[in-house]
Amino acid sequence: MGKNAYSSALSLDALRDAWVNLFKKASPRSRNTTGVDDISINDYRGDERARLNRLFRDLHRKSFQFSDLRPHLIPKSADKYRLICVPTVQDRIVQRALLDFLSNRYADRLANKVSYGFVKERGVKKAVKDACDLRAKHGWVYKTDIASFFDKIDRALLQRALKSVIRERSLHALLGQAIACEIAPVKGSAATRIHRLGIKRGEGVRQGMPLSPFFSNIMLGGFDRTIEQRGFRAVRYADDLIFFASSRDECEDLARFCSEHLMQLGLTVPPIEPGSKSVIYEPEQPAEFLGVSLVRHHSSYRVELTSEQIAAIRDDLLKLGSVPELVSRKITLPKLGQVLSLRRNGYLAAYDVCHNVADLERELGKIEQRVLRRIYSDGIGINLAKLSGAARTFLGLE
């Protein structure tokens, strides 16, 4: 079984399929991003047949090794950064092929009523919709997230959980290698910033790898089963958790349950206190979950974007109203309209589950105009008041 599983999961056809899917799903901009080998998706495409054949040979000679991950620090706010770890293209192909094989073979075994993240035919929209339906029956909410989940995963526990679920022993070594992938060494301020994020060698699973979400569901599979066995009403998307209850006392019991059971995995949830990500919502309060809110409407609930959530989207888009910011992102003026359009369509697609998506659409139109005016007026120095109607139309101004 083991030999056949390895051969099937990493056949030349499987690698080709993984490569095609990787290329199709990558945005044009991300196709130029490189791993530690300095090879981008566009580079790989230039010689894809030879590269895939060589990768296939290395895998079946058992000479393949995953490379380190290239770290990219993305500014979130003043002195705060988000770390994105970029694997090499060939590592992404191998992990994607393994993920396709495992997802198909273990879909039924890993399926449960709690987990929605990275599960076929589920995802964010269904998680939000089902959460809204659950709240219609049980209005009290306990919402939390697992603190620094991916970075705190105990690799030994994950390895044991993986081996108990994945029966194909021939895949264990390669999966173990993926779990152990580390960030390539960096120096100076980048090293300091990564250290401040709490990332330690030998601990956690690095985000950005195709297999990372699969590993998260393996790690929390037992936790999900316990939730089901206890009859709790819950939705989990990766490290985001929301429970539905009939009283505050029940919410507090759920908080204790999460703390006690996750502690067995070396994981924690924040305590319920002001400013915490662990919150108890009363039935009349909007409950925030996965970037939207479950809002009381008459005798039921519906999904909405709150004014605060729309403001956060506005602030994010307005960053594009700065020439230095556009230059840093390699966005030229001819591309700006396309970038704004893609952002707008992306937000509308992501939030089309919201009852007030039309409000967001109107706001996005206003923001787009503000961005253009800032670029033309402050960035380039055009006196907009002196433009003719035709010139304003040409520049995309209303």
PEWO-V869140 format. One record per backbone hydrogen bond with DSSP energy under -1.0 kcal/mol. CO is the residue of the C=O (numbers start at 1). NH is the residue of the N-H. If there is no record, write none. Layout:
CO:NH  CO:NH
This chain:
1:5  2:6  3:7  4:8  5:9  6:10  8:11  11:15  12:16  13:17  14:18  15:19  16:20  17:21  18:22  19:23  20:24  21:25  22:26  27:31  29:32  30:33  31:42  35:38  40:44  41:45  42:46  44:47  45:48  47:51  48:52  49:53  50:54  51:55  52:56  53:57  54:58  55:59  56:60  57:61  58:63  58:64  69:184  70:86  72:84  74:82  77:80  80:76  80:77  82:74  84:72  86:70  88:92  89:93  90:94  91:95  92:96  93:97  94:98  95:99  96:100  97:101  98:102  99:103  100:104  101:105  102:106  106:110  114:236  116:123  119:122  123:127  124:128  125:129  126:130  127:131  128:132  129:133  130:134  131:135  132:136  134:137  134:138  140:245  141:281  142:243  143:279  144:241  146:149  148:152  149:152  150:205  153:204  154:158  155:159  156:160  157:161  158:162  159:163  160:164  161:165  162:166  167:169  168:171  169:172  171:175  172:176  173:177  174:178  175:179  176:180  178:181  182:69  188:192  189:193  190:194  191:195  192:196  193:197  194:199  195:198  200:203  209:212  211:215  212:216  213:217  214:218  215:219  216:220  220:224  221:225  222:226  223:227  224:228  225:229  226:230  227:232  228:231  233:244  235:242  236:116  237:240  239:146  240:237  241:144  242:235  243:142  245:140  247:251  248:252  249:253  250:254  251:255  252:256  253:257  254:258  255:259  256:260  257:261  258:262  259:263  262:265  262:267  263:266  268:147  273:276  279:143  281:141  282:285  287:294  289:292  292:289  293:304  294:287  295:302  297:300  300:297  302:295  303:355  304:293  306:310  307:311  308:312  309:313  310:314  311:315  312:316  313:317  314:318  317:320  318:321  322:326  323:327  324:328  325:329  326:331  327:330  332:336  335:339  336:340  337:341  338:342  339:343  340:344  341:345  342:346  343:347  344:348  345:349  346:350  347:351  351:354  354:357  356:360  357:361  358:362  359:363  360:364  361:365  362:366  363:367  364:368  365:369  366:370  367:371  368:372  369:373  370:374  371:375  372:376  373:377  374:378  374:379  375:380  376:382  382:384  383:386  384:387  388:392  389:393  390:394  391:395  392:397  393:396
